[in-house]
Amino acid sequence: MGRTMVTGGPQMQAPCDFHCRFPQTRTVPTPGAGTRGLPTESREDTVPRHARLLRSTYQISSRNIGKPPKTWHADMHIRLSTDHSSRKAMWHRLKAWLDRIPISDPVDRRNAVFMQIFLAFEGCRTPLMKIYLLSSEWAYMTAAFFEKTASGKSLSITVDLGTDLAMTVAAWLGVYLIRIGKFKQAVTQFLAVQLVSGLFAYGTFGYKVSPGDSLLVMALALGGLMLGRRALWAIYVSILLIFAAGMTSDYLHDPSVHRGVFAAYSSLLFRTFSYALITIILDRSIGALREALAESDMHRRQLQLEMLERERAQEQLLHAHKMEAVGQLAQGIAHDFNNVLGIILGFARERHRLDEPDAEPRADAMALAQALAGVEMAARRADSISRKLLNFSRRDSPHVEIFDVAEATSDLHPLLRQLFPSNVSMSIQTPGYPLPIRFDRSQFELAILNIAANARDAMPEGGGFEIVVAPDGRETVSLTLRDDGAGMNEETKSRIFEPFFTTKPIGSGTGVGLTVVYNLVRHAHGWIEVHSAPGIGTRFQIRLPLASESPAGTGEMARAGLALQDVPS
């Protein structure tokens, strides 16, 4: 049994960039066949000749030996994509080279890229076109053009070749001038050479024989767009003079053809109005474009001035913020020193005991000794405040240590007693065993004094102030500071820890005391709560972690204490 070949049925469309159809044959095996058969009909006569040549050429290439036909389309697409990418990269490199010119004016810089391409094109087109005409169309040019000119064949050929050579040199000279940054000079000399060449050509050939005015129209548009409105009208007048020179050459060559001078220059009137219309249109378009560019440049300059003014205003605002920060820092320091001075003044009043008639020398001596001890303690507080200010300026870390919070609170009793007036009772309750915490002791004392100072201001008619130190579980200690002052409403209570928020009159508060307390406690990994209501007083509850023997976290807390005095503005 053999194999039966079936070539009928619909033909398959093979993928191909040339949209050619390659028929495919199907081999239908006969049952029991054991060998592979060959197609009996190839249908090659249905394939276009150029497609068969392409397929045969592509099949024998070394890259496609052994490849099935279905991969041809993919390979060709890969090659085409590679060629396209190469051309695109080449164009980008050329454009980058054209952009590397020392021209500062933004309009001239944009026009310079186009002018380089245009001048290079003209520098190649003019000589190549002349070579083609002289080599292939010389007989026709001689019979139809050079022999009919007003000045004769020899002079016309000389002028024609000379003007083409001059315009070619001017084009390449323009490219060179643009490359060195002389854009205006490049365009001006190219247009001047074109106009002078046109004048010689029309004066030599005559107006009637001249091959057209496309170069003159191009010079008119180019001059207006690249050089401005003044150059546009100057070129317009030059074109009219060129036409007049051609008409004069015709009149002088054969006066008998013209009945008079007016007849010889009759076409000049038409040229004047037609070119005037073109010039006016270009003038209005160029004027609008130049005005838009000038307005855009003015807006750009205004934007630059506004940016400079904004930068200057930002510098002034930054300076004002710095001065405000310094003032706020001074307020905070003054607040702390006022507390210390109030304590010192309270102890200083003890000297009046010596002036009393029933003074007891021994008791008075003990009272004065206690007063001097209180003054010394207050002086130490002032020293710590000064040291803290120096640390702020040097960005040093305060001294963090482990101390007994109960003992430290009890040691503040003399200072707190002198801070409050005599109509305010004060008590401190501490446990009989140590409760160690990790803190800067001077900052801890500062926090207690700030809360106490606020309590004093909240009790102008007298009252009571109480501090209770007690353990709060196994890992924390609780400090409760309570006063019998006027209390606060919810709005005031929600803002008491905000920097520089105060309800006191000007000159009586700075709004930084409670902010310092809040930041000290939070950076010591503790927390603070406030409970208050109008008429029932205020209670601050501070919870701090008990210290372990490990000094871990000391540096962070120390830095936190430093940051407390740098309250953001």
Disulfide bonds with the S-S distance in Angstrom:
none
